[in-house]
Amino acid sequence: MEKLEDRVISAICYFVSITPLIFIATFFIIKLKNSDYVKFHVNQALVLHLVTLVIMIFINVILDLSFIFSTLLYIVTIFIIIWGIINALIGKTKEIPMLGKIHMVKSSYQVM
């Protein structure tokens, strides 16, 4: 079982990555807490929000689609964030479906 401190920091990384300070906050979380468990959840949050950003730009700028598609994407993202926070707090490392294989932060943590 992971330490409570690691679980809380891992859950916080999902909130931090919502803000515009995504890269700075992620960098400091990784540097301050050298835990593979924390790195796993930082990676999951970072990938989730970057993919959401790219899709949002594609929907709104390139395709010029309506507000409904953007809202649906935000709702799905919020559900995945909540799912990630719950997994982080209970000590589980479940990859986000379709995005979990993307690694931006190196971690040797084994997925359960």
N, C-alpha and C positions, 0 to 999 in steps of 0.2 A: 504494500500500500504506500502510496506517495505521501510525503509530508503535507500537512495542512497548508503550510506556507506556499509550497509549490502549486498546490491545487488552486488556491486563491489567486495567485499571480497568473496562473494559466487562464482562469476565468476572466480576470481583468483584461487580458490581452484582447479578448473579443470585443470589449467595450472600447478600448483605446484605439483599435483599428477603425472604428467608425469615424473618428475625428480626422481633420485634415493633417494632423501630426503623425500620420500612420508610420512613416518611415523612421522618423526621429524616435518615436516612442518604442517601436519594435527594436531598433538598435540598442537603446538603453536597457530594455527588458532583458535582452539576450546577454549584454555585457554584465549587468548587475547580478543576474541569476544564471549561473553556468550549470543548468540542469537539462538533461535530455528530455525530460517530461515537459518542462516549460517550453523548450525549443520546439517540440512537436506541436503544441497548441499555438504557439506564436506562428509557426509555419501555416497551420490550418487557417487561422484567422487572416493572415496576410494574403494567402492565395484566394480565399473566399472574397475578400474585399477588392482585390485587384481584378479578379475575373468579373465581379459585379460592376466595377467601374468601366471596364472595357465594353461589356455588354450594354451598359447604360448609354455610353457614348455612341455605340453602334445603333441602338434603337432610336435615340433622340436626334442625333446629328446626321448620320448617314441615311437612315431609313425615314427619318422625320415622321415617326409613328406617334400615335396618340398617347395621352396621359395614362390610359388604362394599362398599357404594356409596362410602363415604368412603375406603376403602382403594384402590379402583379410581381414584378421582379423584386421590389422592395419587401413585399410581404414574404416571399420565398426566402429572401436573404435573412430577414428577421427570424423566421422559424429555424433556419440553419444556425444562426448565432445562438439562439436559445438552446438548441440541441447541443452545440459545442460547449456552452457554459455549463450545462448540466453534466455532460461527460467529464469536463475538467474538474468540476467540484466533487464528483463521486470517484475520481481517480481512474477513469477509463480513457483509452486512446483508440477511438474509432475514427477512421478516416472519413472525410466528407465524400459521399458518393460522386464519382466522376472527377473530382478535384483532388482527392487525397493522394494520388500518385505524383502530383506536382510538388517538387521540393525546392524551396527558395532558401530555406534555413537548414543547414546540415545538422542532423540528429541521428544518433544510433539507437534511438528508442524503438522497441519492438511493438508493433500494433497488435492489440488483443483482438 
